[in-house]
Amino acid sequence: MISRQTVTHPFNRGDYVVGAPTPPRWAAACPPGTGPASLQAAVVEVAAGVLTELRSVAAAVHTDRDEVIRRTRDWWAGTSIGETDGEPATPDAVIVEVADEEQVAAVVRICRAHGLPLTVSAGRSNVLGAALPVFGGVVLDVCRLNRIVSFDAESMIVEVQAGMFGDLFEKELQEEHGVTTGHWPSAFAISTVGGWAACRGAGQLSTRYGKIEDMVVGLDVVLPDGTTASYGTYPRAAVGPDLRQLFIGSEGTLGVITRLRLRTHRLPEYARGLAYGFGTFAAGLDACREILQRGATPAVLRLYDGHESGTHFAEPGTNLLLIADEGDPALVEATMAVVEEVCGGRATTKLDGAAVLARWLDERMIVGKSGDGFAKGPGFVADTCEIAAPWSALQAIYDEVVAAVEAVPGTLRVSAHQSHAYTDGACLYFSLRGEVDRPRRREWYRAAWDAANEVLIRHGAAISHHHGVGLLRSPYVEPALGSGFGTLVAVKQALDPAGIMNPGKLGLPSPFGAVRD
Ligand SMILES: Cc1cc2nc3c(=O)[nH]c(=O)nc-3n(C[C@H](O)[C@H](O)[C@H](O)COP(=O)(O)OP(=O)(O)OC[C@H]3O[C@@H](n4cnc5c(N)ncnc54)[C@H](O)[C@@H]3O)c2cc1C
């Protein structure tokens, strides 16, 4: 029911581009700027002879400056800060569109031969500058790799090309095969299947269906030397380390994902929702932990703090917990029985679950909600920061992140909800808003992120649960991974010794120099 509703209910009230990247909202009032690049320093130019080579193997090549600016804009706040002041993020690059796996491999080989940076670009819905060509070179647009290749009905495994957008993918899956992946990121219609895997994303129903890394049965990758490798066609394996996981979350730094095999689930016919109010965020977290640790896995388990309970549900005096599940009625009812037992003894109020679920279903795919309720002056900046940590650290992290970012001059308000839960911990999804003198926007922005990450690294939290790293979080990766960071650098060095794949990202050293942010 919830999975089915996601396809029948218009994404963002229908306000998006079908089958191609949707520009961020600010772009409508912002023609390409003529000022200096805000996020490029030293760029690698693509020589005329190389352009001819690229044109001979690819579906299309674009070099016009305005077109490059439009075709590299993403949903990151850091991009919008420069662009809305007339300073485009990354105007100097060549956009190369590819239509099949052979074209991907041919373009990678050309970049390898000429030592050109190569940045994969898909839906461009990332919120971290992950697909920006910060050193110029080639942007490899994979959006034409856009079809379901096959469906194994007995095993319920779908094989899909990486550039297919989520709404078209799920519509075909549901209507032709009666199944769903259950993967519902809030940007599902403006992002691609390959982008989900490249960023290690999570959908709103992940407590039931898992994150994308739990869904990938296998994937094909064009490696930085231009060869293609295929990883996995089986449910589980004990044949050395799981090499599929190396590429899930690699954000285009280790290769180009061209094809994925994903497990699917029968399309549920039945769903039910419950909602409760808690006196404190801590009491709500405790209920979530107890539900998971008793073995229940409701598809939706979202706890909103006082501020967000007000803005999202008009229930400002409480910490609202929404629980919903879909699937076989016997399993859903068993899950709900556990929820009612746990929450009955802890919540201060029982709310109208059906009404709260209906409201959430109606609004959950509307983009840009973190700024709701704030007057957006010229110096207003809003962003989101999703992290994961054990239950034993979550409340302290909530308190300390809110306090640390609110202590940064210019911060208006920090709030959070718990959005994805596990037996051992959960994801907290913070919304940060600031209002400063317009020229100080980038300064406030970095100070706010520095403040949040100091807390997260001190507590040993995952600094991202599902958005990834990109440019934004690159400075925090080495301290966050600690003694494990050297392994990541060694893997990069082994697979991409020339360092051409998405340089400047994931906190990895870049042979092309230092990044700007
Ligand atoms: C309003 C909004 C809500 C969001 N909600 C969620 C959410 O609920 N859950 C969630 O997980 N994310 C969410 N996101 C973030 C974003 O949608 C995801 O990170 C998404 O997976 C990115 O996919 P994309 O196709 O847009 O990739 P892009 O933005 O084009 O690229 C992202 C990164 O992946 C790399 N990449 C893309 N495709 C490939 C490929 N085929 N091979 C190798 N590398 C590749 C790029 O190089 C880049 O580093 C949200 C974003 C917005 C704007």
The ligand as an ORCA input file, in Angstrom:
! r2SCAN-3c Opt
* xyz 0 1
  C      14.947     16.644     -1.809
  C      15.966     15.544     -1.676
  C      15.679     14.463     -0.856
  C      16.608     13.413     -0.726
  N      16.267     12.330      0.027
  C      17.097     11.269      0.075
  C      16.715     10.101      0.808
  O      15.625     10.005      1.377
  N      17.588      9.059      0.839
  C      18.790      9.114      0.189
  O      19.531      8.132      0.243
  N      19.176     10.217     -0.483
  C      18.365     11.282     -0.574
  N      18.738     12.408     -1.277
  C      20.063     12.470     -1.902
  C      20.140     11.955     -3.357
  O      18.864     11.880     -3.940
  C      20.831     10.608     -3.390
  O      22.157     10.702     -2.966
  C      20.789      9.912     -4.758
  O      21.112      8.559     -4.544
  C      21.720     10.480     -5.802
  O      21.446      9.856     -7.044
  P      21.604     10.657     -8.423
  O      21.174      9.753     -9.516
  O      20.896     11.949     -8.347
  O      23.190     10.837     -8.457
  P      24.098     12.143     -8.713
  O      23.680     13.219     -7.788
  O      24.147     12.456    -10.140
  O      25.525     11.575     -8.248
  C      25.799     11.353     -6.902
  C      27.171     10.678     -6.751
  O      27.109      9.350     -7.271
  C      28.016      9.195     -8.350
  N      27.326      8.368     -9.345
  C      26.066      8.546     -9.833
  N      25.771      7.552    -10.693
  C      26.854      6.741    -10.743
  C      27.167      5.556    -11.453
  N      26.296      5.008    -12.301
  N      28.378      4.990    -11.266
  C      29.279      5.530    -10.397
  N      29.046      6.663     -9.708
  C      27.840      7.255     -9.880
  C      28.363     10.591     -8.817
  O      29.659     10.650     -9.375
  C      28.295     11.363     -7.513
  O      29.488     11.192     -6.815
  C      17.849     13.470     -1.415
  C      18.123     14.563     -2.239
  C      17.199     15.588     -2.366
  C      17.506     16.735     -3.284
*
